[in-house]
């Protein structure tokens, strides 16, 4: 039987990781697929750079050289950004090739167009590696959605942000020092904006929203904030009531309405994301039948991402893709039927907000004023936006789950 011919678009961390994995796991792949997996071509940007690629493989900086390889079956795209990936994938689909991609920004921007194009040309586009690296989030959701209505997703989707917040808390370091260490360790880029301003997690959240409901919210409807503004003082203040600040992405369904958020929030010790530290990612899916399912593991890196891509490759030939049921929902902002609790840092002595607890935390030569306030989300967000001297963090859990935090706050008052 002929081999399964695969082309790699890009040979950076992800592309080279896939190449190494295919080479080192050839026997297992052959037993799963019934034929050898052959890397037939690699698209690169710089042809002068030396790479460890077998001499029989087509290596080119021209996409046409790659797509014209005889009997090519699958293209694996591992390029950063919307372009040129979108153009390359479109051409591959039009040639009748299956596509696997790890590019969350591309899928967030143009995933619906590519999905329709793939359907028209009777091929598939798979993107397990686009969200949470080696954690099988996409495949898990596809299986759950056949019988479950997903009510809520809570997730830590960016390992860089989680690493920085963990390091600040564990070492009492500044945000700047923690970011520099993340860069030194290869967890953050030289320009870390996508990570610390929340865009990486935002793109992943859009991919999940589109998978769940076959449409995304308008991006301006999404509450979106990164971690750039968080300080050691904020972390210490949260710890005073046994809580942690985490960057969490949330999709919440209330009836036929859906809210989507990605922002720093406060988590108590009872929350399942509380213990997720360092560069780990985690996703909690709440289904109406199955209940809560938690997935946790490495969210990035050459081998975890390669694992997700190879899973997609195997699934292309092992499982028939069936169209998921489509729910009629509308995305909204600010819909909250119950009162929320918020953790606020700063002086609220002249505020009209409903203060449940108030206390002060000593930090070197100053006292930090802290409060837990309750009220409706829109009211609290509007107040905080108008009072820039305050910092507010939504408490992710319902009030009945916060007994210990409220008790500690009362003791400190």
Number of C-alpha atoms within 10 A of each C-alpha: 6 10 17 18 18 24 26 26 25 20 20 14 15 24 26 21 20 26 19 17 17 20 14 11 11 16 14 12 19 14 10 14 17 15 15 19 20 18 24 23 24 26 25 21 12 9 11 7 7 7 10 8 16 10 7 9 13 16 19 17 15 12 17 13 14 23 21 12 15 9 14 23 19 26 27 26 25 25 24 15 14 16 12 12 19 21 11 16 24 16 15 24 24 15 15 17 24 24 26 26 25 26 23 27 22 22 24 21 17 14 21 17 12 20 16 13 17 22 12 13 14 13 19 22 24 21 22 27 30 29 29 32 28 25 25 20 23 21 17 14 17 17 11 18 17 12 14 16 17 22 17 19 23 22 24 26 30 29 27 27 32 24 21 28 27 22 21 22 22 10 10 14 17 17 19 13 13 21 25 17 15 20 16 12 10 12 21 22 16 10 9 17 14 17 23 23 18 24 18 21 31 29 23 22 27 26 27 22 22 17 19 21 19 16 20 21 18 10 12 8 14 20 16 18 19 22 20 16 12 16 16 17 19 20 21 21 25 24 17 18 19 16 22 25 27 25 25 28 25 21 21 17 19 13 9 11 14 20 22 26 19 24 22 25 19 25 26 24 16 14 14 14 22 15 13 18 18 16 22 21 26 25 24 20 21 20 19 12 11 13 12 14 13 15 15 19 17 18 23 25 16 18 19 20 27 26 21 27 29 19 17 24 22 13 16 20 12 11 9 9 11 8 8 15 13 12 12 10 15 15 20 16 17 15 14 13 9 11 13 18 25 24 22 24 23 17 15 17 10 6 10 8 15 14 18 14 19 20 19 18 18 13 12 7 5 9 11 16 18 26 23 23 22 21 16 16 20 13 12 21 16 10 16 16 12 10 12 10 10 16 17 24 22 22 22 21 16 11 15 8 14 19 12 16 21 18 12 15 21 14 11 14 12
